[in-house]
Amino acid sequence: MKTVVSGIRSTGNLHLGNYYGALRNFIKMQNENRCFFFIADYHSLTTHPNPDDLYPNVKSVLTEYLAAGLDPEVATIYIQSDIPEVTELYLMLNMHAYMGELAKTSSFKEKARKQPENVNAGLLTYPTLMAADILIHNADEVPVGKDQEQHLEMTRRFARRFNNFYKVEYFKEPIAYSNGSQMIKIPGLDGSGKMGKSEGNCIYLNDDPKVIQKKVMKALTDQGPTEENSPKPECIENLFTIMKIISTADTYNYFDEQWNKCAIRYGDLKKQLATDIIAATDPIRERIKEIEADPNILHNAITLGRDKARESAQKTIKDVREIMGFRNF
């Protein structure tokens, strides 16, 4: 069984794009691998978040991931800051990471450009902390998006450099996780791009049904087709893409036929799409309410995850300390 490690952002509510993209893959992979999913609260410090927001954000993210299907009895789900071994390995890896290579990463350059008043050391060493998150469990595979590929390659480099320097074959060189199918991308409601929090075009899993209906009804459309079987413009294709994922095949085929016959009524399409989204997300909203009503659910899940993660992390740190020459008197 392969060991898979993946981080979870500690800010922002889950939306349809998260759920039908990475999260559904997480739910699948937790039953096929030895999985570690951590909420990356230390990583958020690079942007100096408001201390009053940190705990509520972590709590919200943990609640929604559990409600959506991550199982703490199957996978190891934990909070990054609960595992002190991560920061110890981060320190050790930093001793073998060089400023020149860290400063060349695209993520550092982008962050430095976006927040020139806050170019902190954490931004520079972000790839090293990410490597520590992965190597602390000696992962075989890591689910990564396009923007994280460079960091994964640096993790492989740090693992290889450690092994070569200390003449051991201890750390694996993790590769990108692949489930054999293409990641589903949910488009936004604004007619272009993908669904994302920063784009303001999301439907969140915990949105009230009335809010969902209002968002869908405001989705961008055009004047309608003027020729039969004509190509759909991007804003309309986006709505059909969401419908193909959310609705039944019969529903999708009906509205596709209406489009091809130039008989489409966008109001009807949007009402049906809103209804189907509400039905698809209703079980998650109900589970969120259950978790919020019983503090023991979160406490038990995170305690179990912390204990399992620390057991794995402590073994790695013990081995690494011995390899590097640290001894107990």
C-alpha positions in Angstrom: 0.0 0.0 0.0 1.4 3.4 -1.0 1.7 6.3 1.4 0.1 9.5 0.1 0.4 12.9 1.7 -1.7 16.0 0.8 -2.1 19.4 2.3 -5.4 21.2 2.7 -5.6 25.0 2.7 -6.6 26.4 6.1 -8.7 29.2 4.7 -11.9 29.4 2.7 -15.1 27.4 2.4 -15.3 24.4 0.1 -17.1 25.0 -3.2 -18.2 22.8 -6.0 -14.9 23.1 -7.8 -13.1 21.7 -4.7 -15.6 18.9 -4.2 -15.7 17.6 -7.7 -12.0 18.1 -8.2 -9.5 17.3 -5.5 -11.9 16.2 -2.7 -13.6 13.5 -4.6 -10.1 12.1 -5.4 -9.2 12.3 -1.7 -12.3 10.3 -0.8 -11.4 7.7 -3.4 -7.7 7.5 -2.6 -8.3 7.1 1.2 -9.7 3.7 0.6 -6.8 2.6 -1.7 -3.7 4.0 0.1 -2.2 4.9 3.4 -3.3 8.6 3.4 -2.3 11.6 5.4 -4.4 14.7 5.0 -3.3 17.8 6.9 -4.7 21.3 7.3 -1.8 23.5 6.5 -2.2 26.2 9.2 1.6 27.0 9.4 1.7 27.7 5.7 -1.0 30.4 6.1 1.4 32.4 8.4 3.3 33.6 5.3 0.5 36.1 4.7 0.2 37.2 8.4 -3.4 36.2 8.9 -5.5 37.8 11.7 -5.0 35.6 14.8 -8.7 35.8 15.5 -9.4 34.1 12.1 -6.9 31.2 12.3 -8.9 28.9 14.6 -12.3 29.5 13.0 -10.8 28.9 9.6 -9.2 25.6 10.6 -12.4 24.5 12.3 -14.5 25.4 9.3 -12.3 23.6 6.8 -12.1 20.5 9.0 -15.8 20.4 9.4 -16.5 20.7 5.7 -14.0 18.0 4.7 -15.4 15.6 7.2 -18.9 16.4 6.1 -18.0 15.9 2.4 -16.6 12.4 3.0 -13.1 12.2 4.5 -13.2 9.5 7.1 -10.8 9.9 10.1 -11.2 6.1 10.8 -9.7 5.3 7.4 -7.4 8.2 6.6 -5.1 10.2 8.9 -6.5 13.7 9.1 -4.7 16.2 11.3 -3.7 19.8 11.8 -0.1 20.7 10.7 0.6 22.6 13.9 -0.3 19.6 16.1 2.8 17.8 14.8 6.0 19.4 16.2 8.2 16.9 14.3 7.2 18.7 11.1 9.0 21.9 12.2 12.0 19.9 13.4 12.4 18.3 10.0 11.8 21.7 8.4 14.8 23.0 10.3 17.0 20.1 9.4 16.0 20.3 5.7 16.7 24.1 5.7 20.3 23.3 6.5 20.6 21.6 3.1 18.5 24.1 1.2 20.2 27.0 -0.5 19.0 30.6 -0.8 19.7 30.7 -4.6 17.5 27.8 -5.4 14.7 28.9 -3.0 14.7 32.5 -4.4 14.3 31.1 -8.0 11.0 29.4 -7.3 8.0 30.8 -9.2 5.9 30.8 -6.0 8.4 33.0 -4.1 8.7 35.4 -7.0 4.9 35.7 -7.4 4.3 36.2 -3.6 7.1 38.7 -3.4 5.4 40.6 -6.3 2.0 40.5 -4.7 3.0 41.4 -1.2 6.2 43.5 -1.5 5.8 44.8 2.0 5.9 41.3 3.5 8.6 39.3 1.8 9.4 37.2 4.8 11.7 34.2 5.4 8.6 31.9 5.5 7.9 32.8 1.8 11.5 32.0 0.9 11.5 28.6 2.7 7.9 27.6 1.8 9.2 24.7 -0.4 11.2 23.4 2.5 8.2 23.3 4.8 6.2 21.6 2.1 9.0 19.1 1.7 8.9 18.5 5.5 5.2 17.9 5.3 5.7 15.2 2.7 8.9 13.6 3.9 7.8 13.4 7.5 5.7 10.4 6.4 8.2 9.3 3.7 5.4 9.6 1.1 5.4 7.7 -2.1 3.0 10.0 -3.9 1.5 13.5 -3.5 -1.6 14.9 -5.3 -0.4 18.2 -6.7 -1.9 20.9 -9.0 0.0 22.5 -11.8 1.1 25.4 -9.5 2.7 22.9 -7.0 4.7 20.8 -9.5 7.9 22.8 -8.9 7.6 22.3 -5.1 7.2 18.6 -5.5 10.3 18.5 -7.7 12.2 20.4 -5.0 11.0 17.9 -2.4 12.5 15.2 -4.5 15.7 17.2 -4.7 15.9 17.6 -1.0 15.3 13.9 -0.4 18.0 13.0 -2.9 20.4 15.5 -1.5 19.9 14.2 2.1 20.4 10.6 1.0 23.6 11.5 -1.0 25.0 13.7 1.7 24.6 11.1 4.5 25.2 8.2 2.2 21.9 6.5 3.0 18.8 5.5 1.0 16.3 6.7 3.6 14.0 9.2 2.0 11.9 8.2 -1.0 11.6 10.6 -3.9 7.8 11.1 -4.1 6.0 11.4 -7.4 2.8 13.1 -8.4 -0.3 11.0 -7.5 -2.3 9.8 -10.4 -5.7 8.1 -10.2 -5.7 7.3 -13.9 -8.3 9.8 -14.8 -8.3 13.5 -15.6 -9.2 15.9 -12.8 -12.7 17.3 -13.2 -12.7 21.1 -13.5 -15.8 23.0 -12.5 -16.2 26.3 -14.4 -17.3 29.5 -12.7 -20.7 31.2 -13.0 -19.2 34.3 -14.5 -18.8 32.8 -18.0 -15.1 32.2 -18.0 -12.3 30.4 -16.2 -12.7 27.9 -13.4 -14.7 28.2 -10.2 -12.6 29.8 -7.5 -12.9 31.8 -4.3 -10.8 34.7 -5.5 -12.8 34.9 -8.7 -16.0 35.4 -6.8 -17.8 32.9 -9.0 -18.4 30.0 -6.5 -21.2 28.0 -5.2 -20.1 26.8 -1.7 -21.1 23.5 -0.3 -22.6 25.2 2.8 -24.5 27.8 0.8 -28.2 28.0 1.8 -30.5 26.7 -1.0 -31.9 30.2 -1.6 -28.4 31.5 -2.0 -27.6 28.7 -4.5 -30.7 29.5 -6.5 -29.9 33.2 -6.5 -26.3 32.6 -7.7 -27.3 30.2 -10.5 -30.1 32.5 -11.7 -27.6 35.4 -12.0 -25.1 33.3 -14.0 -24.0 34.9 -17.2 -25.8 33.9 -20.4 -26.3 35.4 -23.9 -29.2 36.1 -26.3 -29.6 32.4 -27.3 -28.8 30.4 -30.4 -29.9 31.7 -33.8 -28.9 28.6 -35.8 -29.6 25.0 -35.1 -26.7 22.8 -33.8 -24.5 25.8 -33.4 -21.5 25.8 -31.0 -22.1 27.0 -27.5 -20.3 30.2 -26.4 -18.1 29.8 -23.3 -20.6 31.2 -20.8 -23.3 28.7 -22.0 -20.9 25.8 -22.3 -19.9 26.4 -18.7 -23.5 25.9 -17.5 -23.8 22.8 -19.5 -20.5 21.5 -18.1 -21.8 21.9 -14.6 -25.1 20.3 -15.5 -23.3 17.3 -17.1 -21.6 16.7 -13.7 -24.4 17.5 -11.4 -27.6 16.5 -13.2 -28.9 13.3 -14.7 -28.0 12.3 -18.3 -31.6 12.7 -19.3 -31.7 16.3 -18.0 -28.5 17.2 -19.7 -29.7 15.6 -23.0 -33.0 17.4 -22.8 -31.5 20.9 -22.5 -28.8 20.1 -25.1 -31.5 19.1 -27.5 -33.4 22.4 -26.7 -30.2 24.3 -27.5 -29.7 22.5 -30.8 -33.3 23.2 -31.8 -32.9 26.9 -30.8 -35.7 26.3 -28.3 -33.6 26.8 -25.2 -35.1 28.8 -22.3 -32.2 29.9 -20.0 -34.6 30.5 -17.1 -35.8 26.9 -17.2 -32.2 25.6 -17.5 -31.0 27.6 -14.6 -34.0 26.6 -12.4 -33.3 22.9 -13.1 -29.5 23.4 -12.5 -30.1 25.1 -9.2 -32.5 22.4 -8.1 -30.0 19.7 -9.0 -27.1 21.5 -7.2 -29.2 21.9 -4.1 -30.1 18.2 -4.1 -26.5 17.1 -4.7 -25.1 19.3 -1.8 -28.0 18.8 0.7 -26.4 15.8 2.4 -23.2 17.7 3.0 -25.1 20.7 4.5 -27.0 18.4 6.8 -23.7 16.7 7.9 -22.2 20.1 8.6 -25.1 20.9 10.9 -24.6 17.6 12.7 -20.9 18.2 13.2 -21.4 21.8 14.4 -24.0 20.6 16.9 -21.6 18.0 18.5 -18.1 19.3 19.4 -17.0 15.7 20.2 -17.1 14.8 16.5 -14.3 17.3 15.6 -12.4 16.6 18.9 -12.4 12.8 18.3 -11.5 13.1 14.7 -8.6 15.5 15.2 -7.3 13.6 18.3 -7.2 10.4 16.4 -5.5 12.0 13.5 -2.9 13.8 15.6 -2.0 10.5 17.4 -1.6 8.6 14.1 0.3 11.3 12.5 2.7 11.8 15.4 3.4 8.1 15.5 4.5 8.2 11.9 6.4 11.5 12.3 8.2 10.5 15.5 9.7 7.4 13.7 11.0 9.6 10.9 12.5 12.1 13.2 14.2 9.4 15.3 15.7 8.0 12.2 16.8 11.3 10.8 18.4 12.4 14.0 20.4 9.2 14.1 21.5 9.6 10.5 22.6 13.2 11.0 24.6 12.3 14.1 22.4 13.3 17.0 22.7 10.9 20.0 21.1 10.7 23.4 23.5 10.7 26.3 
